[in-house]
Amino acid sequence: MYRVAMPEPLLPGEMSEEFWRDYLTNGDPRERRMRKFYARIPSSPRCKACAAPFGGYGGHAMRFIGRRPSSQNPGLCNACFDFMREHRGGAEIRVTMLFADVRGSTRLAETMSATEFHKLLARFYRVATEAVFSNGGGVDKFVGDELVAMFYPIMAGDEHPSAAIEAARQLMRVTGNVGSDKPWLPIGAGVHTGQAWVGAIGDETHVELTALGDAVNVASRLASVAKAGEIIVSLESAREAHLDLDMPHESLDLKGRQDPIDVIRLTLASEAGAAA
């Protein structure tokens, strides 16, 4: 006799995978419009989920309508934190991950005081957040000198691979990695599209929106081998972003991964003079 596998029971406060898949891929049109609106209002820092600004006059305006940093998680606004706390869970969806980190950060830290290094990374966090949100993505986290960002339908639409690549390009420009051999911060980036589990994890006191799975690991590995000023894009992302597939590509063996992955290396050397 065949036995039908029963779904795992939901934890208290957790919503079903169907709920989250619909939310992450379709969402509410009004909510998507509000995200785009918030992303245009200065200034950083911002809510990692909806892009509502916390700083500057934009932050004052948000507080006037009741949006402010959550006391439980200052990376989220109170509205997004409450939603995730009440709807914990997630679903496996197609997502594009962007990792970007500082090349030679140990050597950089040796040349300046800890306070100066903190200010340098704070500037990186600010411009990276702006690049991600202005292209419809969400910041998963900053891990030391590394940005982890995700792009998926509710935020970036079906063209999320293109959005992630454009965010990486923008980040290269604003950090001076275009047309200069001395950027104010040398950055390498990796972009990959694939299936990942995306959702809200945590408990009543702390909730995070994050992505988990092989797609996340691949993007991380691509960024780790990218040179300063270089964006390594998986062929999967390049194809979905409608890049020219006649560009030279290669097969990379990534640390800890059994199968190699085909990639295209992008540089913005032709955009000399565009750095901010």
N, C-alpha and C positions, 0 to 999 in steps of 0.2 A: 504494500500500500504506500502511495506517495503522500508525503506530508507537505502541506503548504507552509512555507516560511512565514511566520508572523512578524509584523514590523516591531521594531524596538519601541517600548512604551516611552511616551514623552515625559520629560522631567517637569516638575512644577514650574509653571510660567513659560514653558517652551511651546512654540507653535510648530505646525506640521511642515514637512518639506515642501508640500504643495503650496502652502501659504507663501513660504519664502521664495520659491521659484517664480511664482507669479509676481511677487513684490519686486524682486531683483531684475526681472526681465521686462515686466510691463509697468508696474508701479502706477502711480496716479499722475495723469498729465499735468495737473495743477502743481503737484510737488516738483515735477521735473522743471517746470517753468520757474518756480521759486528758486531752485538751485542755480539756474542760469542767472537769475536776477541777483541773488546774493553774491555770486562769484564776481560780479562787476562792481560791487561796492567796496571801497577801501575800508579797513586795511587788515593785514595779518596781525596776530594769529587768527585762525579761523576754526570753525567746527569741522572736524575731520569727515563728517557725514554730509552735511547740507551746505557747507561753505559760508555759513553766516559769519560775518566779521566780528571779532571781539575787540579789535583795537581801533583807534581813531574815531572820527565822527560816525563812521559806519557802526562801530560798536555801541556808541551812544544811541543811535537810531534803533538798533536791535534790542537794546535793553528797554527802550520805550515801548516796544511791542511784546516784551516778555521773553525775549531770547537772550540768554547770557550763559557764560561757561557753567557747566554742571559742577556742583560742589563735590560730587563723587568722582567725576572724571573731567578735568578741565579741558581735555582735548575734544570734548563733545559739548554741544549746547544742551541746555536742560531739556528741550523738547525732544531732541534725537536720543538723548540718554534715556528718557522716560519711555520712548517708543521701544527701544531695544531691550530695556529691562522688562517690559511687559510682553515682548514678543521674541524672547530668546530662541535661537535655533538657526537653521540655515539650509542651503540646498546646493547641489552641484550644478553649476552653470558654466557657460563658456565665458572666459574672462581673459583680459590682456594685462599682464604684469609688467611694470617698469621698475627696475632697480637702478640706482645711480649712486656711486660712491666716490670718495675722494682718493685720488691716486697719490701715494707717498705721504699719507697723513702723519705717519710717525716722524718722518723727517721734518715736516712742517712744524709739528708740535715742538721739536727740538730747537727751532729757531726763534721761538717767541714764548712769552709768559703764558701761564695757564689761562689767565684772564683774556689775553689777546686771542688765544686759540678759541676760547669760548665765543668771543665776539665774531670771529671768522665763521665758525659753524652756525651761529645764530643767523648770520647773514645768509648762509647757504640754506638753512631751514626756511627762511622767509621767501627767497626767490624760487626755491623748489616747490613750496606750497602754492605759490602764485602760478607757476608753470603747469602744475597738475590741475588745479581747479579751473584755470582759464581754458583748459582743454577738456573739461567734463569728467575728470577723474576724481579719485578720492585718495587721500593719504592714509595708508594702512598704519605706518609707523616710521619713526626715525630711529635707527639703531647706531648710536655713535655717529660716525661720519657717513652713514648710508641712508638713502631714501628708499622706502618701499611704498609703491603706489599701485593702485588697481583701477582698471577701466572696464565697465560692464554696462549692459543695456540701459538700466534705469538712470544712469548718470550720463553716459557718453553716447547712447544710442547704439545701433547695430554697427556703426563704423568705429567701434572702440579700438581696434588695432591701429587705425590711422591716427586717432586721437592720442594714443600713447606715444607713438613715434613723433608726432608733432610736439608733444610735451617735452620729450627728450631733446629734440632740436632746440626748442626755446630755452631749455636749461643750459644747453651748450653755449648759446648766444649770450645769455645774461651772466654767465660765469667767465666770459672772456675766452672760451675755448674755440673761437672762430677767428681765423686770420691772425693769430698771435701765438708765439711759442712761449709766452709768459702770461697765462691766464691768472686772474686773481685767485682762482681755485681750480686745479686740474681735476676734471671729472671724467669717469668712464661709465657707460650705461649699457644695460641689456634689456631687451624687449622680447616677450614670448607670449603667444596666445594658445590657450588650451583649456581643458576642463579643470575646475577647481571648486572646492567647497567654500562658499562665501556665506558668512552669517555673523550673528552676534553671540559672543561667548562671554562667560563671566557669571556673576551672581548678583544678588540684590544691591550690593555696594559698589561693584565695579563691572562695567560691561565694555567690550571692545568689538568693533566691526573688523573682521579680518578675513584673509583668504588662506586656504591650506591645500596642499597637494603637489603633484609633480610639476605642474605648470609654474608654480611659485619657485620651486627648487631650480628649475631650468633657467628662469630669468635671473635668479641670484647668481648662478654659475656663469652665465654670459657676462654679467656686469663685472664679475671678479677677474675676467681675463681681458676685458676691454682696456685699451690704452686711453690716455688722456685725450679728450676730444673725439672719442670714437663711440659710436652706438652700434652694438652688435645685435642684429635683428634676426630672429629665427625665420626660416623660410616660410613657416606656417603664418607668422605675423605678416611677413612681406607680401605673401600671396593675398591675404585678406585685406591688406591695406592698399592693394593694387600698385605696389611698387614695380619697377621694371625688373622682371625676373631674368632678363638677359645680363644684368649686372653680375660681375664675378661673385661666385659664392663658393663656400668651402664646407667641409665636414669637420666638426670639432668633437673631440673626446672630452667630455666634461667630468671632473672629479666626482667620484662616488656614483656615477651613472653608467649603466651597462651599455646602452646604445648611444652612438654618436648622433649629433644633430646638425642639420644643414643650416648655414647662416649666411647672412650678407652683412658686410662691415660698411657702415655709413660714416662719413666724415663731412663736415660742413666747411671745408677749406675754401670752396668756391664762394662762400658767403662772406668773404673777408670784408671787414668794415662794418658788419652788421652787429657786432657785439655791443651790448649795452654797458 
